Amino acid sequence: STEPETMERMKEFMQGNGLIDSVGPKGGKHHEIYLSDPRKAKPEKMKTVLRHPVGKVK
């Protein structure tokens, strides 16, 4: 998947599980952790962990 596709899947998961996006001044920051070296790995083999803060719907 590409990052936009993955972010859309994460958004759908949040909506289906009573969670809201918490990125922002009072929330947290979106993080990307690259498990593959972009200088060595082919784009289709790249692996990245996306960390995105969420909160519960009130």
CHARMM-style PDB file with segment names, atoms N, HN, CA, C and O in Angstrom:
ATOM      1  N   SER     1       0.837  -1.202   0.000  1.00  0.00      PROA
ATOM      2  CA  SER     1       0.000   0.000   0.000  1.00  0.00      PROA
ATOM      3  C   SER     1       0.870   1.249   0.000  1.00  0.00      PROA
ATOM      4  O   SER     1       2.020   1.225   0.438  1.00  0.00      PROA
ATOM      5  N   THR     2       0.310   2.315  -0.489  1.00  0.00      PROA
ATOM      6  HN  THR     2      -0.624   2.334  -0.845  1.00  0.00      PROA
ATOM      7  CA  THR     2       0.989   3.601  -0.399  1.00  0.00      PROA
ATOM      8  C   THR     2       0.554   4.268   0.902  1.00  0.00      PROA
ATOM      9  O   THR     2      -0.420   3.847   1.525  1.00  0.00      PROA
ATOM     10  N   GLU     3       1.271   5.297   1.305  1.00  0.00      PROA
ATOM     11  HN  GLU     3       2.063   5.639   0.799  1.00  0.00      PROA
ATOM     12  CA  GLU     3       0.910   5.971   2.550  1.00  0.00      PROA
ATOM     13  C   GLU     3      -0.512   6.533   2.512  1.00  0.00      PROA
ATOM     14  O   GLU     3      -1.242   6.347   3.485  1.00  0.00      PROA
ATOM     15  N   PRO     4      -0.949   7.211   1.441  1.00  0.00      PROA
ATOM     16  CA  PRO     4      -2.337   7.711   1.439  1.00  0.00      PROA
ATOM     17  C   PRO     4      -3.374   6.588   1.592  1.00  0.00      PROA
ATOM     18  O   PRO     4      -4.377   6.760   2.285  1.00  0.00      PROA
ATOM     19  N   GLU     5      -3.130   5.444   0.947  1.00  0.00      PROA
ATOM     20  HN  GLU     5      -2.315   5.305   0.384  1.00  0.00      PROA
ATOM     21  CA  GLU     5      -4.058   4.313   1.088  1.00  0.00      PROA
ATOM     22  C   GLU     5      -4.075   3.804   2.524  1.00  0.00      PROA
ATOM     23  O   GLU     5      -5.136   3.501   3.070  1.00  0.00      PROA
ATOM     24  N   THR     6      -2.900   3.712   3.130  1.00  0.00      PROA
ATOM     25  HN  THR     6      -2.038   3.958   2.687  1.00  0.00      PROA
ATOM     26  CA  THR     6      -2.812   3.230   4.506  1.00  0.00      PROA
ATOM     27  C   THR     6      -3.470   4.210   5.465  1.00  0.00      PROA
ATOM     28  O   THR     6      -4.164   3.793   6.392  1.00  0.00      PROA
ATOM     29  N   MET     7      -3.262   5.506   5.256  1.00  0.00      PROA
ATOM     30  HN  MET     7      -2.698   5.845   4.502  1.00  0.00      PROA
ATOM     31  CA  MET     7      -3.895   6.506   6.123  1.00  0.00      PROA
ATOM     32  C   MET     7      -5.419   6.427   6.004  1.00  0.00      PROA
ATOM     33  O   MET     7      -6.120   6.607   7.000  1.00  0.00      PROA
ATOM     34  N   GLU     8      -5.934   6.166   4.820  1.00  0.00      PROA
ATOM     35  HN  GLU     8      -5.365   6.020   4.011  1.00  0.00      PROA
ATOM     36  CA  GLU     8      -7.380   6.019   4.633  1.00  0.00      PROA
ATOM     37  C   GLU     8      -7.884   4.795   5.393  1.00  0.00      PROA
ATOM     38  O   GLU     8      -8.945   4.849   6.015  1.00  0.00      PROA
ATOM     39  N   ARG     9      -7.145   3.705   5.351  1.00  0.00      PROA
ATOM     40  HN  ARG     9      -6.283   3.661   4.846  1.00  0.00      PROA
ATOM     41  CA  ARG     9      -7.525   2.502   6.108  1.00  0.00      PROA
ATOM     42  C   ARG     9      -7.504   2.779   7.605  1.00  0.00      PROA
ATOM     43  O   ARG     9      -8.367   2.294   8.337  1.00  0.00      PROA
ATOM     44  N   MET    10      -6.520   3.560   8.070  1.00  0.00      PROA
ATOM     45  HN  MET    10      -5.819   3.955   7.475  1.00  0.00      PROA
ATOM     46  CA  MET    10      -6.449   3.914   9.487  1.00  0.00      PROA
ATOM     47  C   MET    10      -7.654   4.774   9.873  1.00  0.00      PROA
ATOM     48  O   MET    10      -8.229   4.595  10.946  1.00  0.00      PROA
ATOM     49  N   LYS    11      -8.034   5.703   9.002  1.00  0.00      PROA
ATOM     50  HN  LYS    11      -7.567   5.849   8.130  1.00  0.00      PROA
ATOM     51  CA  LYS    11      -9.196   6.563   9.252  1.00  0.00      PROA
ATOM     52  C   LYS    11     -10.467   5.716   9.361  1.00  0.00      PROA
ATOM     53  O   LYS    11     -11.287   5.934  10.253  1.00  0.00      PROA
ATOM     54  N   GLU    12     -10.624   4.760   8.457  1.00  0.00      PROA
ATOM     55  HN  GLU    12      -9.958   4.583   7.733  1.00  0.00      PROA
ATOM     56  CA  GLU    12     -11.788   3.873   8.499  1.00  0.00      PROA
ATOM     57  C   GLU    12     -11.799   3.051   9.783  1.00  0.00      PROA
ATOM     58  O   GLU    12     -12.857   2.838  10.376  1.00  0.00      PROA
ATOM     59  N   PHE    13     -10.625   2.587  10.216  1.00  0.00      PROA
ATOM     60  HN  PHE    13      -9.766   2.759   9.735  1.00  0.00      PROA
ATOM     61  CA  PHE    13     -10.528   1.831  11.462  1.00  0.00      PROA
ATOM     62  C   PHE    13     -10.945   2.702  12.645  1.00  0.00      PROA
ATOM     63  O   PHE    13     -11.687   2.256  13.520  1.00  0.00      PROA
ATOM     64  N   MET    14     -10.460   3.955  12.668  1.00  0.00      PROA
ATOM     65  HN  MET    14      -9.856   4.318  11.958  1.00  0.00      PROA
ATOM     66  CA  MET    14     -10.823   4.869  13.757  1.00  0.00      PROA
ATOM     67  C   MET    14     -12.333   5.057  13.808  1.00  0.00      PROA
ATOM     68  O   MET    14     -12.937   4.960  14.876  1.00  0.00      PROA
ATOM     69  N   GLN    15     -12.944   5.325  12.662  1.00  0.00      PROA
ATOM     70  HN  GLN    15     -12.454   5.404  11.794  1.00  0.00      PROA
ATOM     71  CA  GLN    15     -14.388   5.562  12.610  1.00  0.00      PROA
ATOM     72  C   GLN    15     -15.167   4.339  13.068  1.00  0.00      PROA
ATOM     73  O   GLN    15     -16.201   4.481  13.720  1.00  0.00      PROA
ATOM     74  N   GLY    16     -14.702   3.159  12.747  1.00  0.00      PROA
ATOM     75  HN  GLY    16     -13.862   3.043  12.217  1.00  0.00      PROA
ATOM     76  CA  GLY    16     -15.397   1.934  13.113  1.00  0.00      PROA
ATOM     77  C   GLY    16     -15.166   1.483  14.535  1.00  0.00      PROA
ATOM     78  O   GLY    16     -15.810   0.543  15.001  1.00  0.00      PROA
ATOM     79  N   ASN    17     -14.241   2.148  15.244  1.00  0.00      PROA
ATOM     80  HN  ASN    17     -13.717   2.912  14.866  1.00  0.00      PROA
ATOM     81  CA  ASN    17     -13.887   1.713  16.596  1.00  0.00      PROA
ATOM     82  C   ASN    17     -13.986   2.822  17.632  1.00  0.00      PROA
ATOM     83  O   ASN    17     -13.356   2.748  18.687  1.00  0.00      PROA
ATOM     84  N   GLY    18     -14.773   3.847  17.338  1.00  0.00      PROA
ATOM     85  HN  GLY    18     -15.285   3.907  16.482  1.00  0.00      PROA
ATOM     86  CA  GLY    18     -15.001   4.911  18.314  1.00  0.00      PROA
ATOM     87  C   GLY    18     -13.771   5.733  18.641  1.00  0.00      PROA
ATOM     88  O   GLY    18     -13.609   6.182  19.775  1.00  0.00      PROA
ATOM     89  N   LEU    19     -12.905   5.937  17.665  1.00  0.00      PROA
ATOM     90  HN  LEU    19     -13.036   5.572  16.743  1.00  0.00      PROA
ATOM     91  CA  LEU    19     -11.680   6.703  17.877  1.00  0.00      PROA
ATOM     92  C   LEU    19     -11.684   7.935  16.990  1.00  0.00      PROA
ATOM     93  O   LEU    19     -12.314   7.958  15.932  1.00  0.00      PROA
ATOM     94  N   ILE    20     -10.961   8.969  17.443  1.00  0.00      PROA
ATOM     95  HN  ILE    20     -10.449   8.951  18.302  1.00  0.00      PROA
ATOM     96  CA  ILE    20     -10.816  10.191  16.661  1.00  0.00      PROA
ATOM     97  C   ILE    20      -9.331  10.514  16.494  1.00  0.00      PROA
ATOM     98  O   ILE    20      -8.494  10.099  17.295  1.00  0.00      PROA
ATOM     99  N   ASP    21      -9.035  11.242  15.466  1.00  0.00      PROA
ATOM    100  HN  ASP    21      -9.714  11.580  14.815  1.00  0.00      PROA
ATOM    101  CA  ASP    21      -7.681  11.689  15.166  1.00  0.00      PROA
ATOM    102  C   ASP    21      -7.250  12.696  16.232  1.00  0.00      PROA
ATOM    103  O   ASP    21      -7.974  13.658  16.489  1.00  0.00      PROA
ATOM    104  N   SER    22      -6.091  12.495  16.856  1.00  0.00      PROA
ATOM    105  HN  SER    22      -5.504  11.714  16.647  1.00  0.00      PROA
ATOM    106  CA  SER    22      -5.600  13.408  17.899  1.00  0.00      PROA
ATOM    107  C   SER    22      -4.366  14.189  17.491  1.00  0.00      PROA
ATOM    108  O   SER    22      -3.667  14.719  18.355  1.00  0.00      PROA
ATOM    109  N   VAL    23      -4.081  14.277  16.217  1.00  0.00      PROA
ATOM    110  HN  VAL    23      -4.649  13.847  15.515  1.00  0.00      PROA
ATOM    111  CA  VAL    23      -2.917  15.050  15.777  1.00  0.00      PROA
ATOM    112  C   VAL    23      -3.238  16.526  15.924  1.00  0.00      PROA
ATOM    113  O   VAL    23      -4.322  16.970  15.547  1.00  0.00      PROA
ATOM    114  N   GLY    24      -2.310  17.279  16.466  1.00  0.00      PROA
ATOM    115  HN  GLY    24      -1.429  16.918  16.773  1.00  0.00      PROA
ATOM    116  CA  GLY    24      -2.516  18.711  16.597  1.00  0.00      PROA
ATOM    117  C   GLY    24      -1.832  19.261  17.826  1.00  0.00      PROA
ATOM    118  O   GLY    24      -1.130  18.535  18.530  1.00  0.00      PROA
ATOM    119  N   PRO    25      -2.033  20.547  18.089  1.00  0.00      PROA
ATOM    120  CA  PRO    25      -1.348  21.211  19.202  1.00  0.00      PROA
ATOM    121  C   PRO    25      -1.614  20.569  20.561  1.00  0.00      PROA
ATOM    122  O   PRO    25      -0.715  20.521  21.400  1.00  0.00      PROA
ATOM    123  N   LYS    26      -2.825  20.076  20.793  1.00  0.00      PROA
ATOM    124  HN  LYS    26      -3.555  20.115  20.111  1.00  0.00      PROA
ATOM    125  CA  LYS    26      -3.141  19.477  22.094  1.00  0.00      PROA
ATOM    126  C   LYS    26      -3.034  17.955  22.064  1.00  0.00      PROA
ATOM    127  O   LYS    26      -3.176  17.294  23.093  1.00  0.00      PROA
ATOM    128  N   GLY    27      -2.790  17.418  20.901  1.00  0.00      PROA
ATOM    129  HN  GLY    27      -2.675  17.955  20.065  1.00  0.00      PROA
ATOM    130  CA  GLY    27      -2.668  15.967  20.751  1.00  0.00      PROA
ATOM    131  C   GLY    27      -1.222  15.590  20.542  1.00  0.00      PROA
ATOM    132  O   GLY    27      -0.332  16.077  21.239  1.00  0.00      PROA
ATOM    133  N   GLY    28      -0.998  14.744  19.604  1.00  0.00      PROA
ATOM    134  HN  GLY    28      -1.720  14.348  19.038  1.00  0.00      PROA
ATOM    135  CA  GLY    28       0.355  14.288  19.337  1.00  0.00      PROA
ATOM    136  C   GLY    28       0.748  14.532  17.902  1.00  0.00      PROA
ATOM    137  O   GLY    28       0.095  15.277  17.170  1.00  0.00      PROA
ATOM    138  N   LYS    29       1.830  13.887  17.520  1.00  0.00      PROA
ATOM    139  HN  LYS    29       2.360  13.282  18.115  1.00  0.00      PROA
ATOM    140  CA  LYS    29       2.355  14.045  16.164  1.00  0.00      PROA
ATOM    141  C   LYS    29       2.336  12.701  15.444  1.00  0.00      PROA
ATOM    142  O   LYS    29       2.491  11.642  16.052  1.00  0.00      PROA
ATOM    143  N   HSD    30       2.144  12.777  14.152  1.00  0.00      PROA
ATOM    144  HN  HSD    30       2.018  13.637  13.658  1.00  0.00      PROA
ATOM    145  CA  HSD    30       2.229  11.605  13.284  1.00  0.00      PROA
ATOM    146  C   HSD    30       3.709  11.272  13.127  1.00  0.00      PROA
ATOM    147  O   HSD    30       4.523  12.159  12.869  1.00  0.00      PROA
ATOM    148  N   HSD    31       4.060   9.993  13.283  1.00  0.00      PROA
ATOM    149  HN  HSD    31       3.399   9.273  13.494  1.00  0.00      PROA
ATOM    150  CA  HSD    31       5.453   9.560  13.151  1.00  0.00      PROA
ATOM    151  C   HSD    31       5.560   8.496  12.072  1.00  0.00      PROA
ATOM    152  O   HSD    31       4.654   7.683  11.890  1.00  0.00      PROA
ATOM    153  N   GLU    32       6.658   8.513  11.373  1.00  0.00      PROA
ATOM    154  HN  GLU    32       7.394   9.173  11.521  1.00  0.00      PROA
ATOM    155  CA  GLU    32       6.965   7.477  10.390  1.00  0.00      PROA
ATOM    156  C   GLU    32       8.304   6.861  10.773  1.00  0.00      PROA
ATOM    157  O   GLU    32       9.295   7.569  10.949  1.00  0.00      PROA
ATOM    158  N   ILE    33       8.323   5.545  10.901  1.00  0.00      PROA
ATOM    159  HN  ILE    33       7.517   4.970  10.758  1.00  0.00      PROA
ATOM    160  CA  ILE    33       9.547   4.825  11.234  1.00  0.00      PROA
ATOM    161  C   ILE    33       9.889   3.952  10.034  1.00  0.00      PROA
ATOM    162  O   ILE    33       9.149   3.029   9.693  1.00  0.00      PROA
ATOM    163  N   TYR    34      11.000   4.250   9.407  1.00  0.00      PROA
ATOM    164  HN  TYR    34      11.601   4.999   9.684  1.00  0.00      PROA
ATOM    165  CA  TYR    34      11.403   3.524   8.205  1.00  0.00      PROA
ATOM    166  C   TYR    34      12.210   2.292   8.594  1.00  0.00      PROA
ATOM    167  O   TYR    34      13.276   2.403   9.200  1.00  0.00      PROA
ATOM    168  N   LEU    35      11.695   1.124   8.243  1.00  0.00      PROA
ATOM    169  HN  LEU    35      10.829   1.034   7.751  1.00  0.00      PROA
ATOM    170  CA  LEU    35      12.372  -0.128   8.546  1.00  0.00      PROA
ATOM    171  C   LEU    35      13.320  -0.537   7.424  1.00  0.00      PROA
ATOM    172  O   LEU    35      14.192  -1.384   7.617  1.00  0.00      PROA
ATOM    173  N   SER    36      13.148   0.064   6.262  1.00  0.00      PROA
ATOM    174  HN  SER    36      12.440   0.752   6.105  1.00  0.00      PROA
ATOM    175  CA  SER    36      13.997  -0.227   5.102  1.00  0.00      PROA
ATOM    176  C   SER    36      14.828   1.007   4.774  1.00  0.00      PROA
ATOM    177  O   SER    36      14.402   2.139   5.001  1.00  0.00      PROA
ATOM    178  N   ASP    37      16.000   0.773   4.246  1.00  0.00      PROA
ATOM    179  HN  ASP    37      16.346  -0.147   4.061  1.00  0.00      PROA
ATOM    180  CA  ASP    37      16.869   1.868   3.827  1.00  0.00      PROA
ATOM    181  C   ASP    37      16.455   2.296   2.417  1.00  0.00      PROA
ATOM    182  O   ASP    37      16.626   1.525   1.473  1.00  0.00      PROA
ATOM    183  N   PRO    38      15.911   3.518   2.251  1.00  0.00      PROA
ATOM    184  CA  PRO    38      15.449   3.945   0.929  1.00  0.00      PROA
ATOM    185  C   PRO    38      16.564   4.018  -0.115  1.00  0.00      PROA
ATOM    186  O   PRO    38      16.289   4.038  -1.314  1.00  0.00      PROA
ATOM    187  N   ARG    39      17.799   4.057   0.329  1.00  0.00      PROA
ATOM    188  HN  ARG    39      18.022   4.042   1.304  1.00  0.00      PROA
ATOM    189  CA  ARG    39      18.918   4.074  -0.617  1.00  0.00      PROA
ATOM    190  C   ARG    39      19.184   2.689  -1.193  1.00  0.00      PROA
ATOM    191  O   ARG    39      19.809   2.557  -2.245  1.00  0.00      PROA
ATOM    192  N   LYS    40      18.698   1.642  -0.489  1.00  0.00      PROA
ATOM    193  HN  LYS    40      18.189   1.750   0.365  1.00  0.00      PROA
ATOM    194  CA  LYS    40      19.003   0.275  -0.902  1.00  0.00      PROA
ATOM    195  C   LYS    40      17.780  -0.528  -1.335  1.00  0.00      PROA
ATOM    196  O   LYS    40      17.890  -1.404  -2.194  1.00  0.00      PROA
ATOM    197  N   ALA    41      16.626  -0.243  -0.756  1.00  0.00      PROA
ATOM    198  HN  ALA    41      16.537   0.468  -0.059  1.00  0.00      PROA
ATOM    199  CA  ALA    41      15.429  -1.047  -1.029  1.00  0.00      PROA
ATOM    200  C   ALA    41      14.649  -0.508  -2.226  1.00  0.00      PROA
ATOM    201  O   ALA    41      14.591   0.700  -2.454  1.00  0.00      PROA
ATOM    202  N   LYS    42      14.065  -1.406  -2.969  1.00  0.00      PROA
ATOM    203  HN  LYS    42      14.112  -2.388  -2.783  1.00  0.00      PROA
ATOM    204  CA  LYS    42      13.181  -1.006  -4.065  1.00  0.00      PROA
ATOM    205  C   LYS    42      11.907  -0.435  -3.450  1.00  0.00      PROA
ATOM    206  O   LYS    42      11.491  -0.885  -2.382  1.00  0.00      PROA
ATOM    207  N   PRO    43      11.282   0.539  -4.096  1.00  0.00      PROA
ATOM    208  CA  PRO    43      10.074   1.157  -3.525  1.00  0.00      PROA
ATOM    209  C   PRO    43       8.998   0.149  -3.124  1.00  0.00      PROA
ATOM    210  O   PRO    43       8.351   0.325  -2.091  1.00  0.00      PROA
ATOM    211  N   GLU    44       8.795  -0.899  -3.915  1.00  0.00      PROA
ATOM    212  HN  GLU    44       9.320  -1.042  -4.754  1.00  0.00      PROA
ATOM    213  CA  GLU    44       7.755  -1.877  -3.588  1.00  0.00      PROA
ATOM    214  C   GLU    44       8.132  -2.773  -2.407  1.00  0.00      PROA
ATOM    215  O   GLU    44       7.283  -3.494  -1.882  1.00  0.00      PROA
ATOM    216  N   LYS    45       9.392  -2.733  -1.990  1.00  0.00      PROA
ATOM    217  HN  LYS    45      10.081  -2.148  -2.416  1.00  0.00      PROA
ATOM    218  CA  LYS    45       9.858  -3.535  -0.854  1.00  0.00      PROA
ATOM    219  C   LYS    45      10.003  -2.714   0.428  1.00  0.00      PROA
ATOM    220  O   LYS    45      10.303  -3.267   1.487  1.00  0.00      PROA
ATOM    221  N   MET    46       9.792  -1.411   0.339  1.00  0.00      PROA
ATOM    222  HN  MET    46       9.549  -0.962  -0.520  1.00  0.00      PROA
ATOM    223  CA  MET    46       9.939  -0.538   1.508  1.00  0.00      PROA
ATOM    224  C   MET    46       8.928  -0.910   2.588  1.00  0.00      PROA
ATOM    225  O   MET    46       7.777  -1.232   2.296  1.00  0.00      PROA
ATOM    226  N   LYS    47       9.374  -0.859   3.833  1.00  0.00      PROA
ATOM    227  HN  LYS    47      10.310  -0.598   4.071  1.00  0.00      PROA
ATOM    228  CA  LYS    47       8.498  -1.112   4.975  1.00  0.00      PROA
ATOM    229  C   LYS    47       8.601   0.075   5.917  1.00  0.00      PROA
ATOM    230  O   LYS    47       9.697   0.518   6.263  1.00  0.00      PROA
ATOM    231  N   THR    48       7.440   0.587   6.328  1.00  0.00      PROA
ATOM    232  HN  THR    48       6.550   0.227   6.047  1.00  0.00      PROA
ATOM    233  CA  THR    48       7.371   1.757   7.193  1.00  0.00      PROA
ATOM    234  C   THR    48       6.300   1.531   8.246  1.00  0.00      PROA
ATOM    235  O   THR    48       5.225   1.015   7.941  1.00  0.00      PROA
ATOM    236  N   VAL    49       6.588   1.917   9.483  1.00  0.00      PROA
ATOM    237  HN  VAL    49       7.462   2.336   9.730  1.00  0.00      PROA
ATOM    238  CA  VAL    49       5.599   1.887  10.558  1.00  0.00      PROA
ATOM    239  C   VAL    49       5.035   3.297  10.671  1.00  0.00      PROA
ATOM    240  O   VAL    49       5.787   4.260  10.814  1.00  0.00      PROA
ATOM    241  N   LEU    50       3.712   3.418  10.607  1.00  0.00      PROA
ATOM    242  HN  LEU    50       3.101   2.635  10.490  1.00  0.00      PROA
ATOM    243  CA  LEU    50       3.053   4.714  10.793  1.00  0.00      PROA
ATOM    244  C   LEU    50       2.456   4.736  12.189  1.00  0.00      PROA
ATOM    245  O   LEU    50       1.678   3.853  12.552  1.00  0.00      PROA
ATOM    246  N   ARG    51       2.818   5.741  12.970  1.00  0.00      PROA
ATOM    247  HN  ARG    51       3.450   6.458  12.676  1.00  0.00      PROA
ATOM    248  CA  ARG    51       2.260   5.905  14.318  1.00  0.00      PROA
ATOM    249  C   ARG    51       1.432   7.175  14.299  1.00  0.00      PROA
ATOM    250  O   ARG    51       1.925   8.253  13.966  1.00  0.00      PROA
ATOM    251  N   HSD    52       0.173   7.034  14.660  1.00  0.00      PROA
ATOM    252  HN  HSD    52      -0.228   6.158  14.931  1.00  0.00      PROA
ATOM    253  CA  HSD    52      -0.763   8.151  14.564  1.00  0.00      PROA
ATOM    254  C   HSD    52      -1.582   8.203  15.849  1.00  0.00      PROA
ATOM    255  O   HSD    52      -2.296   7.246  16.148  1.00  0.00      PROA
ATOM    256  N   PRO    53      -1.502   9.285  16.616  1.00  0.00      PROA
ATOM    257  CA  PRO    53      -2.230   9.352  17.878  1.00  0.00      PROA
ATOM    258  C   PRO    53      -3.741   9.440  17.669  1.00  0.00      PROA
ATOM    259  O   PRO    53      -4.224  10.107  16.755  1.00  0.00      PROA
ATOM    260  N   VAL    54      -4.460   8.755  18.531  1.00  0.00      PROA
ATOM    261  HN  VAL    54      -4.067   8.213  19.274  1.00  0.00      PROA
ATOM    262  CA  VAL    54      -5.923   8.768  18.491  1.00  0.00      PROA
ATOM    263  C   VAL    54      -6.461   8.988  19.899  1.00  0.00      PROA
ATOM    264  O   VAL    54      -5.751   8.807  20.888  1.00  0.00      PROA
ATOM    265  N   GLY    55      -7.716   9.379  19.968  1.00  0.00      PROA
ATOM    266  HN  GLY    55      -8.293   9.526  19.165  1.00  0.00      PROA
ATOM    267  CA  GLY    55      -8.418   9.521  21.240  1.00  0.00      PROA
ATOM    268  C   GLY    55      -9.777   8.868  21.106  1.00  0.00      PROA
ATOM    269  O   GLY    55     -10.211   8.543  20.001  1.00  0.00      PROA
ATOM    270  N   LYS    56     -10.447   8.675  22.223  1.00  0.00      PROA
ATOM    271  HN  LYS    56     -10.095   8.939  23.121  1.00  0.00      PROA
ATOM    272  CA  LYS    56     -11.784   8.079  22.199  1.00  0.00      PROA
ATOM    273  C   LYS    56     -12.826   9.146  21.918  1.00  0.00      PROA
ATOM    274  O   LYS    56     -12.709  10.283  22.375  1.00  0.00      PROA
ATOM    275  N   VAL    57     -13.855   8.764  21.155  1.00  0.00      PROA
ATOM    276  HN  VAL    57     -13.951   7.840  20.784  1.00  0.00      PROA
ATOM    277  CA  VAL    57     -14.980   9.663  20.897  1.00  0.00      PROA
ATOM    278  C   VAL    57     -15.710   9.855  22.216  1.00  0.00      PROA
ATOM    279  O   VAL    57     -15.959   8.891  22.940  1.00  0.00      PROA
ATOM    280  N   LYS    58     -16.052  11.100  22.530  1.00  0.00      PROA
ATOM    281  HN  LYS    58     -15.849  11.884  21.942  1.00  0.00      PROA
ATOM    282  CA  LYS    58     -16.744  11.387  23.799  1.00  0.00      PROA
ATOM    283  C   LYS    58     -18.229  11.272  23.642  1.00  0.00      PROA
ATOM    284  OT1 LYS    58     -18.970  11.478  24.603  1.00  0.00      PROA
TER     285      LYS     58
END
